[in-house]
Amino acid sequence: MAKIKFEETLKGLEDIVERLEKGDLSLDETLSGYEQGIKLYKQCITLLEGAEKKIQILVKDENGVFRTKEFEIETMQSNDSK
């Protein structure tokens, strides 16, 4: 079984969005494209979640020894909420 690549999946999703945005598809083509887009979106999320689990960073402990630590994504909050 071939391994799904994130970049290829994302490109497929971008292509579908571009076709949908043109607005010249029939209703059936639009629904089919939307359904395929949702599948590709879910694949992208799954691939990103898998990558996040694999990412580790090296950190030095208080004794100067390198250890691995799970990577944690910090979210940034905007201060533009005026």
Legacy VTK file of the C-alpha trace (Angstrom):
# vtk DataFile Version 3.0
C-alpha trace
ASCII
DATASET POLYDATA
POINTS 82 float
0.000 0.000 0.000
1.438 3.381 -1.032
2.061 5.904 1.698
-0.074 9.022 1.474
1.965 12.227 1.365
0.717 15.403 2.989
1.875 17.661 0.172
0.035 15.586 -2.454
-3.117 15.487 -0.354
-3.007 19.232 0.248
-2.437 19.900 -3.469
-5.484 17.753 -4.301
-7.539 19.735 -1.801
-6.307 23.043 -3.224
-7.220 21.894 -6.752
-10.749 21.015 -5.652
-11.207 24.358 -3.878
-10.005 26.182 -6.984
-12.511 24.328 -9.190
-15.338 24.950 -6.712
-14.506 28.650 -6.458
-14.817 29.088 -10.236
-18.517 28.295 -9.881
-18.930 26.726 -13.311
-19.592 23.161 -12.146
-22.938 21.416 -12.228
-24.655 20.664 -8.928
-23.583 17.006 -9.103
-19.981 17.995 -9.854
-20.038 20.518 -7.013
-21.361 17.959 -4.520
-18.858 15.357 -5.683
-16.005 17.858 -5.393
-17.170 18.920 -1.948
-17.320 15.314 -0.755
-13.839 14.605 -2.118
-12.573 17.823 -0.531
-13.878 16.764 2.878
-12.108 13.398 2.529
-8.841 15.099 1.598
-9.238 17.604 4.446
-9.649 14.730 6.927
-6.584 13.002 5.469
-4.567 16.209 5.904
-5.649 16.475 9.539
-4.774 12.832 10.177
-1.341 13.251 8.574
-0.649 16.418 10.575
-1.682 14.758 13.817
0.624 11.822 13.035
3.514 14.168 12.305
2.893 16.085 15.515
3.174 12.863 17.508
6.529 12.077 15.895
8.129 15.454 16.469
10.506 15.512 19.355
12.971 18.135 20.467
16.229 17.742 22.282
16.569 19.585 25.556
19.346 19.763 28.111
18.408 18.890 31.645
19.956 20.535 34.694
22.944 18.131 34.480
23.728 19.097 30.864
22.456 15.784 29.517
20.425 15.831 26.305
17.027 14.201 26.578
14.117 13.969 24.201
10.877 15.702 24.977
7.580 15.576 23.144
7.036 18.671 21.046
4.154 20.849 22.212
2.518 23.382 19.963
1.791 26.688 21.645
-1.047 28.736 20.283
-0.563 32.448 19.863
-3.369 34.781 20.827
-3.799 38.006 18.951
-3.730 41.269 20.856
-5.753 42.905 18.081
-9.095 42.358 19.780
-9.935 46.049 20.084
LINES 1 83
82 0 1 2 3 4 5 6 7 8 9 10 11 12 13 14 15 16 17 18 19 20 21 22 23 24 25 26 27 28 29 30 31 32 33 34 35 36 37 38 39 40 41 42 43 44 45 46 47 48 49 50 51 52 53 54 55 56 57 58 59 60 61 62 63 64 65 66 67 68 69 70 71 72 73 74 75 76 77 78 79 80 81
